[in-house]
């Protein structure tokens, strides 16, 4: 993880990014894991270009970015979960709002 943080592309800073290659978190996460596995197997470090070429993990509700998806992927692997089961928020109120938006509307 520290080696990846050293080569984070400049375009990953902030929440405005090129959205021409939006993969969604699950697909982006799979590509990221393959990149890490390839790097470990070959002994070659991951480069900024490698990360840029992954595309973008899009999640506009949470204003999620590739950086947060890197963390969510690492947490998913650590806890033997799919990335779809891991959510991080850079806000105190958005987790509550997200749960309210996705709750069962038929139950009171």
Helices and strands as residue ranges (DSSP letters): H 2-6, G 10-12, H 25-42, H 48-52, H 66-78, G 83-85, H 94-102
